[in-house]
Amino acid sequence: MTHVYTLKIRHSGEEDDVFVFSTRGKAEAHVFEYFEHLFDEEHGLNLNDFQEYLFSEDVGYFDIERQEIL
């Protein structure tokens, strides 16, 4: 493994939680799990639309980054 994906995520006004995943897909899936009380995948929002919703409504924040393993 040459890299991992870190997910920094929080509800507005709270401390960040940080998770590490082996794939970007797993990190993205965890975003929806973390905010599951706000989102039903049947509504068809993609990750970018969901991120915009969280930010515009001041509900929460997340960031996914690829980190190289040295």
Rosetta constraint file for C-alpha pairs under 8 A:
AtomPair CA 1 CA 69 HARMONIC 7.68 0.50
AtomPair CA 2 CA 68 HARMONIC 5.99 0.50
AtomPair CA 2 CA 69 HARMONIC 5.30 0.50
AtomPair CA 2 CA 70 HARMONIC 7.59 0.50
AtomPair CA 3 CA 22 HARMONIC 7.58 0.50
AtomPair CA 3 CA 66 HARMONIC 6.71 0.50
AtomPair CA 3 CA 67 HARMONIC 5.42 0.50
AtomPair CA 3 CA 68 HARMONIC 4.28 0.50
AtomPair CA 3 CA 69 HARMONIC 5.05 0.50
AtomPair CA 4 CA 20 HARMONIC 6.66 0.50
AtomPair CA 4 CA 21 HARMONIC 5.85 0.50
AtomPair CA 4 CA 22 HARMONIC 5.07 0.50
AtomPair CA 4 CA 23 HARMONIC 6.70 0.50
AtomPair CA 4 CA 66 HARMONIC 5.88 0.50
AtomPair CA 4 CA 67 HARMONIC 5.34 0.50
AtomPair CA 4 CA 68 HARMONIC 6.60 0.50
AtomPair CA 4 CA 69 HARMONIC 7.21 0.50
AtomPair CA 5 CA 20 HARMONIC 5.71 0.50
AtomPair CA 5 CA 21 HARMONIC 5.15 0.50
AtomPair CA 5 CA 22 HARMONIC 6.22 0.50
AtomPair CA 5 CA 23 HARMONIC 6.26 0.50
AtomPair CA 5 CA 24 HARMONIC 5.94 0.50
AtomPair CA 5 CA 27 HARMONIC 6.86 0.50
AtomPair CA 5 CA 64 HARMONIC 6.55 0.50
AtomPair CA 5 CA 65 HARMONIC 5.51 0.50
AtomPair CA 5 CA 66 HARMONIC 4.53 0.50
AtomPair CA 5 CA 67 HARMONIC 5.90 0.50
AtomPair CA 6 CA 18 HARMONIC 6.82 0.50
AtomPair CA 6 CA 19 HARMONIC 5.69 0.50
AtomPair CA 6 CA 20 HARMONIC 4.57 0.50
AtomPair CA 6 CA 21 HARMONIC 6.35 0.50
AtomPair CA 6 CA 27 HARMONIC 7.35 0.50
AtomPair CA 6 CA 63 HARMONIC 7.99 0.50
AtomPair CA 6 CA 64 HARMONIC 5.60 0.50
AtomPair CA 6 CA 65 HARMONIC 5.35 0.50
AtomPair CA 6 CA 66 HARMONIC 6.47 0.50
AtomPair CA 6 CA 67 HARMONIC 7.01 0.50
AtomPair CA 7 CA 17 HARMONIC 7.98 0.50
AtomPair CA 7 CA 18 HARMONIC 5.53 0.50
AtomPair CA 7 CA 19 HARMONIC 5.12 0.50
AtomPair CA 7 CA 20 HARMONIC 6.32 0.50
AtomPair CA 7 CA 21 HARMONIC 7.85 0.50
AtomPair CA 7 CA 27 HARMONIC 6.20 0.50
AtomPair CA 7 CA 62 HARMONIC 6.84 0.50
AtomPair CA 7 CA 63 HARMONIC 5.72 0.50
AtomPair CA 7 CA 64 HARMONIC 4.61 0.50
AtomPair CA 7 CA 65 HARMONIC 6.74 0.50
AtomPair CA 8 CA 16 HARMONIC 6.18 0.50
AtomPair CA 8 CA 17 HARMONIC 5.77 0.50
AtomPair CA 8 CA 18 HARMONIC 4.56 0.50
AtomPair CA 8 CA 19 HARMONIC 6.67 0.50
AtomPair CA 8 CA 62 HARMONIC 5.42 0.50
AtomPair CA 8 CA 63 HARMONIC 5.24 0.50
AtomPair CA 8 CA 64 HARMONIC 6.55 0.50
AtomPair CA 9 CA 16 HARMONIC 5.45 0.50
AtomPair CA 9 CA 17 HARMONIC 5.34 0.50
AtomPair CA 9 CA 18 HARMONIC 6.43 0.50
AtomPair CA 9 CA 31 HARMONIC 7.71 0.50
AtomPair CA 9 CA 60 HARMONIC 7.54 0.50
AtomPair CA 9 CA 61 HARMONIC 5.61 0.50
AtomPair CA 9 CA 62 HARMONIC 4.13 0.50
AtomPair CA 9 CA 63 HARMONIC 6.52 0.50
AtomPair CA 10 CA 14 HARMONIC 6.20 0.50
AtomPair CA 10 CA 15 HARMONIC 6.31 0.50
AtomPair CA 10 CA 16 HARMONIC 4.84 0.50
AtomPair CA 10 CA 17 HARMONIC 6.01 0.50
AtomPair CA 10 CA 60 HARMONIC 5.57 0.50
AtomPair CA 10 CA 61 HARMONIC 5.53 0.50
AtomPair CA 10 CA 62 HARMONIC 6.54 0.50
AtomPair CA 11 CA 15 HARMONIC 7.82 0.50
AtomPair CA 11 CA 16 HARMONIC 7.98 0.50
AtomPair CA 11 CA 59 HARMONIC 6.00 0.50
AtomPair CA 11 CA 60 HARMONIC 4.13 0.50
AtomPair CA 11 CA 61 HARMONIC 6.54 0.50
AtomPair CA 12 CA 58 HARMONIC 6.27 0.50
AtomPair CA 12 CA 59 HARMONIC 5.32 0.50
AtomPair CA 12 CA 60 HARMONIC 4.50 0.50
AtomPair CA 12 CA 61 HARMONIC 7.02 0.50
AtomPair CA 19 CA 27 HARMONIC 7.97 0.50
AtomPair CA 20 CA 27 HARMONIC 7.62 0.50
AtomPair CA 21 CA 26 HARMONIC 6.27 0.50
AtomPair CA 21 CA 27 HARMONIC 5.86 0.50
AtomPair CA 22 CA 26 HARMONIC 7.30 0.50
AtomPair CA 23 CA 27 HARMONIC 6.66 0.50
AtomPair CA 24 CA 28 HARMONIC 6.15 0.50
AtomPair CA 24 CA 64 HARMONIC 7.80 0.50
AtomPair CA 24 CA 66 HARMONIC 7.98 0.50
AtomPair CA 25 CA 29 HARMONIC 6.12 0.50
AtomPair CA 26 CA 30 HARMONIC 6.26 0.50
AtomPair CA 27 CA 31 HARMONIC 6.66 0.50
AtomPair CA 27 CA 64 HARMONIC 7.15 0.50
AtomPair CA 28 CA 32 HARMONIC 7.12 0.50
AtomPair CA 28 CA 47 HARMONIC 7.31 0.50
AtomPair CA 28 CA 64 HARMONIC 7.84 0.50
AtomPair CA 29 CA 33 HARMONIC 6.52 0.50
AtomPair CA 30 CA 34 HARMONIC 5.92 0.50
AtomPair CA 31 CA 35 HARMONIC 6.40 0.50
AtomPair CA 31 CA 62 HARMONIC 7.52 0.50
AtomPair CA 32 CA 36 HARMONIC 5.53 0.50
AtomPair CA 32 CA 39 HARMONIC 6.84 0.50
AtomPair CA 32 CA 41 HARMONIC 7.96 0.50
AtomPair CA 35 CA 39 HARMONIC 6.51 0.50
AtomPair CA 36 CA 40 HARMONIC 6.96 0.50
AtomPair CA 39 CA 43 HARMONIC 7.84 0.50
AtomPair CA 41 CA 45 HARMONIC 6.82 0.50
AtomPair CA 45 CA 49 HARMONIC 5.80 0.50
AtomPair CA 45 CA 50 HARMONIC 5.98 0.50
AtomPair CA 46 CA 50 HARMONIC 6.14 0.50
AtomPair CA 47 CA 51 HARMONIC 6.10 0.50
AtomPair CA 48 CA 52 HARMONIC 6.26 0.50
AtomPair CA 49 CA 53 HARMONIC 6.20 0.50
AtomPair CA 50 CA 54 HARMONIC 6.22 0.50
AtomPair CA 51 CA 55 HARMONIC 6.24 0.50
AtomPair CA 51 CA 61 HARMONIC 7.14 0.50
AtomPair CA 51 CA 62 HARMONIC 7.33 0.50
AtomPair CA 52 CA 56 HARMONIC 5.94 0.50
AtomPair CA 53 CA 57 HARMONIC 5.95 0.50
AtomPair CA 54 CA 58 HARMONIC 5.86 0.50
AtomPair CA 54 CA 59 HARMONIC 4.87 0.50
AtomPair CA 54 CA 60 HARMONIC 5.17 0.50
AtomPair CA 54 CA 61 HARMONIC 6.36 0.50
AtomPair CA 55 CA 59 HARMONIC 6.41 0.50
AtomPair CA 55 CA 60 HARMONIC 6.27 0.50
AtomPair CA 55 CA 61 HARMONIC 6.39 0.50
